[in-house]
């Protein structure tokens, strides 16, 4: 019974109060490791169930990675999935990451100190909203798993990841992107911040575009696996004040502006493989597959700041 066997193996990784249920990993250690588990610890805990634990469990972990339930922990830019150095191999389980409890956690982690937001003037945001009010709990952690695995080393780090938030750092640390998920309201937000509009661009030649546009494309490709969900999309007000920047601890907090609803100008019907097309390196034209435009009547002033927003990065905010 392959389903029963696989279910039994997955049961070892069910999260329960920051402890891995049957794998004897100390909960204090797990908090410190932020959702990472070393392969040798998994083998040690489950060795009584397999004739060749190291070989068999390594193969099973590769299967879990293929299903994006976990991903190998990156250690340097030359990261390889080779299992030659068995004792150094670890996996990150996004579902084992702690939730963000307060904004102070975000501002205190590495490159998210509040002084980095003291001169923020360029902000762009995109929102996915499921009108039914429900998105599967595993959807956002699945997005985190894929992005952590596919994006270049150091754009994402476990220290800047939570079960419902993540901080991406790009452009020589000049650009920060907040990914966040509000399960209660079925919302996924992408918010990019920088000192200048130019710092929000990534890619080169045909691939040059806003980092928000690129990440929206990557998330849309992920959401193709959830065809039963019907997300509404909107742009968020580009005024830093509406995102809480410059207020309190400065880092983006609860959004208080308007949602400017979008509609697609065309639907992409052709097959598309981000790995082949270079999308994970912000190359090619994948970000142009499903261009969006504001719906009629959506260019009103923002209810939060009373400003009429300018969304293009080539123009200055009014």
N, C-alpha and C positions, 0 to 999 in steps of 0.2 A: 504494500500500500504506500506508494510514493507520497501521497498527500498527507497521510497520517505521520509518516516518518519525518517529512519536512516540517510539519506543524510542531512535532515534538522537539525538533532541533531549535526552531524559532522561539519556542516557549522559554528557552534558556535566557533569552534576551528581552523578556517582558520587563518594562520599567515599573518599578514599585518603590516609591519614595527614594529615588536616586540610588537604588541598589539593583544589581542584576540578579534576578530571582534564582536561582539554582547555581549560578557561577559565583564562587566565593570570592568576590571582589569587595574589599572593604569600602563602605559607603563614603568614608572620609576621603579615601584615595580616589574614588570615582568623581567626587566633587572637584578635587584638585585637577584631575585629568580631563574634566569638561567633556564627557561623552566619549572618551577614547578608552579602548581596551587592548591590551597587548596580546598578541597571538599566543605567546607562551603561557599566559594566564588562562586563556581559553582551553588550550591543550591540557594544561595541568588539571583544570576542573572537570574535563570531560574524557580524560584518557581511559577511564574504566569502561567506556562504552564502545571503544574501537580497538581493533587489533593493531592497526598502525596509526595511532592518533595524530601524529604530526602530518603525515601525508594526507590522511582522509579529511581532517578538519581544515587543513589548508585549502583543499579542493572545495569544501563546502563554503568556506569564507569567500572564495573566488565567485561562487554561485551567488552568494548574498550581495557581493559587490555588483554583479551583473544585474541584479534586481534593484539596485540602488537603495537597499536597506541599510547599507553602510558603505564606506569608501576607505581605501588605504590612506593612512595619515601621511601627508607630505612632510619631508624633512629638509629638502633643499631643491634647488632648481633642476638638478639632474635626477630627480626622483624616478625610481623605477619600481615596478611591481615585482621584481625578482625576489624570490624567497630564499636567496642564498644566505643572507644574514638573518637567520630565523629569529634570534632574540630581539632584534630591533624593529620587527614588523608590528605595527599597531593599526587599528581601525578606528575610525570615528563613526559613531552612531548618532546622527542628528536627533533621533527621538530620545536619546539619553541626555541631551543638552538641557541645562536648567532653563526655566523661563526667565525673561527679564523682569525683575521685581521693581526696579526704580530707574529713573533716568540717570541717577548718580552712577549706576553700574556702567552705563554706556560712556559717560564722560571720563570715568576713571580707568578705562581699559586702553592702555597703550596709546594709539594714535587718535583717540577720541577725547583728549583733554579739552576743557572748555575754552582755553585760549586759542585753539585752532578755529573757533567759530566767531572770534571777535571781529574779523574783517570779512565775513561772508556777505556777498552781494548777489551772487548768482545761484539761484535755486530753481530746480525744475522737478516736477513730480508727476507720477502716473498712478492711477488707482484702478484695480480690478475689484468689482463688487458683484457677488452672486445674489440676485434679487430674492431667491428663495430663503436666504438667511443661513444656508448650510454649505460648508465645504468640508471634505473629509479631513480629519486631524492629520493624516499622513501626507496630505498634499504639499504643504509648505516645507516640511522637513525633507520631502523628496526633491523639491526645488533646491534646497540647500545642499543636499548630497550631490546632485548633478553639477551644480555650479562650482562647488568646492573641488570636485574631481576634474572638471574640464577647464576651468579658468587657469591662467598662469599662476605659478607658485607665488604666494604671499599676497595676492589680491584678497583672499579670505584666509583667516586664521581662526582656530578654535577659541582663542582668547577673545575674539571679536564676534563670536557666534552664540546665539541662544536658540532655544526651541522655536521662538516666535519673532526673533530679530536677527539681523546680521549687519555688520559694517564692512563694506568693501573699500579698499584703498587703491587708487590708481594715479597715473600721471605723476610719478615721483612724489607720491604722498600729498599732492596738491588737491586731489579730488576725493571726496568721500561719498559713498552711496549707502543709504539706509534701506534695507529690505525689512519689512515688518508685516506681520500677519495678525489680524484681529479675528479670531475664530468666532467670537460671540456675534460679530456683525458681518461675518463672511467677507472680509476686506483684506486685500493684499496691496501694499503701497511700495512704490519705488521712489525714493527722494534723493536727488543728487545735489551736493553743495560744493561750492568753490568760491574763491575770491574774485574770479573773473569768468566771464562767459566762455572765453577760449579754453579754459581749463575743464570744461564739461565735455569737450570733444575727445573722442578716441578714434583709433583707426587711421588709415591712410588711403589716399586716392579714392577709389569708389566706395570704400568702406568707411570713410570719415563721416561721423554723425555724432549726435548727442549720446552719451553713455546711457541715458534713460531709454532712448529709442532702441539701442542695441539690447539692453536687458529686457525690455518689453518683448522684443522678438524672441529671445531665448526662452522666456517664460511662456510665451504663446506656443512655442514648439513643444514644451513640456505639457501644456494643458491639452494638447491634441489627444492625449491618452484619457482625458476626462470629458469625452464628448457629450456626456449627459448633463454637464454643467454649462450654464449659459451666462458667462460673465458680461456685465456692462463695464465699459471702460470710460475713463474721464481723465482730463488733465487737472492738476491741482494748481492753485494760485502760486505764481512765482515770487510773491512777496515773502521774504524771510520771516517777517513778523507772524504771518499766518501759520507758520510751522513751529513757532515757539523759539526761533533762533534769536538770540539777543535778549531773551527773557529768562530769568532765573539762572540755571546752569548752562544756558546757551545752546546746548545740543538740541536737535530737532525733537519736539515732544508732540503732544496731541494736536492734530491738525484742526484749525478753527476757521478755515476759509471755505469757499464754495467748491463744489464738484462741477467741472465744465464737461458735459457729456459729449462723447465722441461717437462717430459712426464710420465704418470702413468705406473707403472710396472704391475698393475692389476686394474680392475674396480670392485668396490663393487656393487654387485647385491642384496645382502640380505637386509632386513629391519633392521633399526638401530634406537634405541631410546636413545638419550644422557642422558635423565633423568633417565632411567632405568639402563643404563650401567655405570653410575657414571662419565661421561665425564666432567661434570661441576665442579667436585672435582678432576679432573685429575687422575681418577682411571680407572682400566680396560685397555682394548687394543683398544679402539675406534680410537686412533690416528694412528693405524696400518692398518686401513681398506683400504686406498688408498695410498700406498707408492709411492713416486715420485723419479725419477732419472733424471740426466742431459741428455739432448739430445746429440747426437753425435756432436762433434766439438764445444761443449760449454765450454771446459776447457781452453780457451785462457786467456791471461792476461786481467785484467780489463782496460777499456779505460780511466777510471778516475785516477787510481793510478799506473797503469802499473804493478801491482802485480798479480801473479797467485793465485787465492783465495783458501783457505782451508775452506770447509764448515762444516766438522765434528767438534764437540765440544771437542772431545777427543784428537785432535791434536792442536799444537800451530800454530799461524799464521807465515808464512815465513817472 
